[in-house]
């Protein structure tokens, strides 16, 4: 009788453990990695937009842009030593950046829905935070995409 209880307990424990830890195929991880790589490339494009906007700007230097941006994030633009022209140039770049971020957000949602699906996306996102094995498999796939240059920007 005790052996049956031990066996039953073991089966229940294993059953609970396997249900809690979902398994993902390489194909699912590849879909997720492909979309996340695309998102990262698009984010890099936004950073490049900011850098080139500042670099090509005759009114606003990189250092001044950074100090205005820091003050803006702190909610204290009045604390920065900048001319009205510099603030206006900063605002133009910020407006362009915000537009690009909004476009990326919408495009990301569409790409996630069409290529991964919301359910799989949410489950994998959660699993990547909780399961080191899944995270390692995902990272290997992501890195292989990066080295192969397989993902291209749509922007």
C-alpha positions in Angstrom: 0.0 0.0 0.0 2.8 2.5 0.9 4.6 1.7 -2.3 1.4 2.6 -4.3 1.1 5.9 -2.4 4.7 6.8 -3.1 4.3 5.9 -6.8 1.1 7.9 -7.0 2.7 10.9 -5.3 5.6 10.7 -7.7 3.3 10.6 -10.7 1.3 13.6 -9.4 4.5 15.5 -8.7 5.9 14.8 -12.1 2.6 15.7 -13.8 2.4 19.0 -12.0 6.1 19.8 -12.8 5.7 19.1 -16.5 2.5 21.1 -16.8 4.1 24.1 -15.1 7.1 24.0 -17.5 5.8 24.2 -21.1 7.9 23.0 -23.9 8.5 25.1 -27.1 9.7 23.9 -30.4 12.7 25.4 -32.2 10.2 26.6 -34.9 8.3 28.6 -32.2 11.4 30.0 -30.8 12.7 30.9 -34.2 9.4 32.8 -35.0 9.7 34.7 -31.8 13.4 35.4 -32.3 12.8 36.6 -35.8 10.2 39.1 -34.7 12.3 40.2 -31.7 15.4 40.7 -34.0 13.3 42.8 -36.4 12.1 44.9 -33.4 15.7 45.4 -32.2 16.8 46.4 -35.7 14.0 49.0 -35.9 14.9 50.3 -32.5 18.5 50.7 -33.7 17.0 52.6 -36.7 15.4 55.1 -34.3 18.7 55.6 -32.5 20.4 56.2 -35.8 17.7 58.7 -36.7 18.4 60.6 -33.5 22.2 60.5 -34.0 22.0 61.6 -37.6 19.5 64.4 -36.8 21.9 65.7 -34.2 25.0 65.2 -36.3 23.5 67.1 -39.2 22.1 69.9 -37.1 23.9 73.2 -37.3 22.1 74.7 -34.3 22.1 71.8 -31.8 25.3 70.0 -30.7 25.3 66.4 -29.4 26.3 67.5 -25.9 23.5 70.2 -25.9 21.0 67.6 -27.2 21.9 65.3 -24.4 21.6 67.9 -21.7 18.3 69.1 -23.0 17.0 65.5 -23.2 18.1 64.8 -19.7 16.4 67.9 -18.4 13.3 67.1 -20.4 13.1 63.6 -19.0 13.4 65.0 -15.5 10.6 67.5 -16.3 12.8 70.5 -15.8 13.6 72.1 -19.2 14.0 75.5 -17.5 17.1 74.2 -15.7 19.1 73.7 -18.9 21.2 76.5 -20.3 19.9 76.4 -23.9 18.7 79.0 -26.4 15.1 79.0 -27.7 16.4 77.8 -31.1 18.2 74.9 -29.5 15.0 73.9 -27.6 13.0 74.1 -30.8 15.5 71.9 -32.7 15.4 69.4 -29.8 11.6 69.4 -30.0 11.7 68.7 -33.7 14.0 65.7 -33.2 11.9 64.5 -30.3 8.7 64.8 -32.3 10.2 62.8 -35.1 11.5 60.2 -32.7 8.1 59.9 -31.0 6.5 59.5 -34.4 8.9 56.7 -35.3 8.4 55.0 -31.9 4.6 55.1 -32.4 5.0 53.6 -35.9 7.2 50.9 -34.5 4.8 50.1 -31.7 1.9 49.6 -34.2 4.1 47.7 -36.7 5.4 45.4 -33.8 1.9 44.6 -32.7 0.9 43.7 -36.3 4.0 41.6 -36.8 3.5 39.8 -33.5 -0.1 39.0 -34.3 0.6 37.9 -37.9 3.8 35.9 -37.3 3.6 34.6 -33.8 0.1 35.1 -32.4 -0.6 36.9 -29.2 -1.0 33.7 -27.1 2.4 32.2 -28.1 4.0 35.6 -27.8 2.8 36.1 -24.2 3.6 32.5 -23.1 7.1 32.7 -24.6 7.8 36.1 -23.2 6.8 34.8 -19.7 8.8 31.5 -20.2 11.9 33.4 -21.2 11.9 35.2 -17.9 11.3 32.0 -15.9 13.1 29.2 -17.6 16.9 29.3 -18.2 16.8 26.4 -20.6 14.3 28.1 -22.9 16.2 31.3 -22.6 19.4 29.6 -23.6 17.8 28.0 -26.6 16.1 31.2 -27.6 19.4 33.2 -27.3 21.2 30.6 -29.5 18.6 31.0 -32.2 18.6 34.8 -31.9 22.4 34.9 -32.1 22.3 32.7 -35.2 19.9 35.1 -36.9 22.2 38.0 -36.0 25.2 36.3 -37.5 23.4 35.1 -40.6 21.9 38.5 -41.2 18.6 36.7 -41.9 16.3 39.4 -40.6 15.9 42.5 -42.6 14.3 45.9 -41.8 11.0 46.8 -43.3 11.4 50.5 -42.4 
